[in-house]
Amino acid sequence: AVVSTQSTGSGMGQIEMQRVLRAYSVYNTKVGYCQGMSSIAGILLMLMPAEQAFWCLVSILDKYLPGYYSDGLLAIQLDGKVMESIVQSINPDITTYLEEMGLQSTFYSVEWFMCVYTRTLPWETVLRVWDMFLCEGVKVLIKVGVTVLLLAFNDKEVRDSCESFDKAIKYLKYKLPTELLEEDFFVGKMLSLDISEKKLKEAHMEQLAKLKELFG
């Protein structure tokens, strides 16, 4: 089952979540509150008391994900473009398919990245991803996204059956076979990908230059 913050959505859990999120909006008035924060706060509250959850939330949002919740979501757009670039270098057929469907990364990666996959992956897989994310940083989110896209659309039969934008986005967001997202299988696939630090850095610099040219 996909992890859901709804388990903290009643009684004391709801009160604690509201307290944590309100405290962060006061702590960082420049960022304030964005909806995706509730998913991160929710998983933290499943694992620790409210005060610890607050300080962990501060660290994640301010140190691990700077700019993710700013106006325009430029940091997320940038990492989404990096993810697309890596997919293209591994499987150009998938990139061609996504372009033909009009399926830009912003249609799915905003939720993936802002919620750190808490609304996308099964609970056991989320915990493994979070372990790596907290050790290695945001590059893990990019690698996870690349893995999801490769597993989702590697099969030509799947691409042929999802012959429209609506079918493709619904398949990607709601209909992926559960065995593809199972903890050991998914993490094994992700770790087997040839995505070096150099490749990530080069993709980042290339996409950053394009965004600067686009937005001035």
Solvent accessible surface area in square Angstrom, and as a share of the most:
residue,aa,sasa,rsa
1,A,125,0.97
2,V,75,0.43
3,V,13,0.07
4,S,53,0.34
5,T,22,0.13
6,Q,142,0.63
7,S,88,0.57
8,T,13,0.07
9,G,37,0.35
10,S,87,0.56
11,G,54,0.52
12,M,129,0.57
13,G,21,0.20
14,Q,59,0.26
15,I,88,0.45
16,E,47,0.21
17,M,17,0.08
18,Q,80,0.36
19,R,137,0.50
20,V,4,0.02
21,L,18,0.09
22,R,143,0.52
23,A,42,0.32
24,Y,1,0.00
25,S,31,0.20
26,V,106,0.61
27,Y,113,0.43
28,N,30,0.15
29,T,111,0.64
30,K,193,0.82
31,V,49,0.28
32,G,15,0.15
33,Y,110,0.42
34,C,32,0.19
35,Q,129,0.57
36,G,6,0.06
37,M,1,0.00
38,S,16,0.10
39,S,0,0.00
40,I,0,0.00
41,A,0,0.00
42,G,0,0.00
43,I,1,0.00
44,L,6,0.03
45,L,21,0.10
46,M,67,0.30
47,L,97,0.48
48,M,46,0.21
49,P,87,0.55
50,A,15,0.11
51,E,127,0.57
52,Q,103,0.46
53,A,0,0.00
54,F,25,0.10
55,W,126,0.44
56,C,49,0.29
57,L,0,0.00
58,V,11,0.07
59,S,38,0.24
60,I,4,0.02
61,L,6,0.03
62,D,52,0.27
63,K,156,0.66
64,Y,63,0.24
65,L,1,0.00
66,P,82,0.52
67,G,35,0.34
68,Y,5,0.02
69,Y,13,0.05
70,S,49,0.32
71,D,143,0.74
72,G,50,0.48
73,L,49,0.25
74,L,82,0.41
75,A,27,0.21
76,I,0,0.00
77,Q,46,0.20
78,L,19,0.09
79,D,12,0.06
80,G,0,0.00
81,K,71,0.30
82,V,1,0.00
83,M,0,0.00
84,E,40,0.18
85,S,25,0.16
86,I,2,0.01
87,V,1,0.01
88,Q,95,0.42
89,S,71,0.46
90,I,64,0.32
91,N,27,0.14
92,P,79,0.50
93,D,87,0.45
94,I,0,0.00
95,T,17,0.10
96,T,67,0.39
97,Y,14,0.05
98,L,13,0.06
99,E,123,0.55
100,E,126,0.56
101,M,35,0.16
102,G,37,0.36
103,L,4,0.02
104,Q,104,0.46
105,S,2,0.01
106,T,56,0.33
107,F,102,0.42
108,Y,2,0.01
109,S,1,0.01
110,V,39,0.22
111,E,59,0.26
112,W,5,0.02
113,F,0,0.00
114,M,21,0.09
115,C,3,0.02
116,V,0,0.00
117,Y,0,0.00
118,T,2,0.01
119,R,98,0.36
120,T,22,0.13
121,L,0,0.00
122,P,21,0.13
123,W,73,0.26
124,E,93,0.42
125,T,0,0.00
126,V,0,0.00
127,L,60,0.30
128,R,80,0.29
129,V,0,0.00
130,W,11,0.04
131,D,89,0.46
132,M,29,0.13
133,F,0,0.00
134,L,74,0.37
135,C,113,0.68
136,E,84,0.38
137,G,14,0.13
138,V,46,0.26
139,K,50,0.21
140,V,2,0.01
141,L,0,0.00
142,I,10,0.05
143,K,39,0.16
144,V,0,0.00
145,G,0,0.00
146,V,0,0.00
147,T,3,0.01
148,V,0,0.00
149,L,0,0.00
150,L,19,0.10
151,L,32,0.16
152,A,1,0.00
153,F,0,0.00
154,N,93,0.48
155,D,71,0.37
156,K,127,0.54
157,E,134,0.60
158,V,32,0.18
159,R,32,0.12
160,D,84,0.44
161,S,70,0.45
162,C,10,0.06
163,E,98,0.44
164,S,43,0.28
165,F,68,0.28
166,D,83,0.43
167,K,102,0.43
168,A,0,0.00
169,I,23,0.12
170,K,105,0.44
171,Y,32,0.12
172,L,3,0.01
173,K,73,0.31
174,Y,160,0.61
175,K,132,0.56
176,L,20,0.10
177,P,47,0.30
178,T,109,0.64
179,E,114,0.51
180,L,34,0.17
181,L,15,0.08
182,E,79,0.36
183,E,45,0.20
184,D,94,0.49
185,F,81,0.34
186,F,0,0.00
187,V,2,0.01
188,G,39,0.37
189,K,86,0.37
190,M,8,0.04
191,L,121,0.60
192,S,85,0.55
193,L,43,0.21
194,D,112,0.58
195,I,15,0.08
196,S,51,0.33
197,E,105,0.47
198,K,144,0.61
199,K,60,0.26
200,L,14,0.07
201,K,143,0.61
202,E,97,0.44
203,A,7,0.06
204,H,66,0.30
205,M,107,0.48
206,E,87,0.39
207,Q,17,0.08
208,L,50,0.25
209,A,59,0.46
210,K,108,0.46
211,L,21,0.10
212,K,123,0.52
213,E,151,0.68
214,L,133,0.66
215,F,113,0.47
216,G,95,0.92
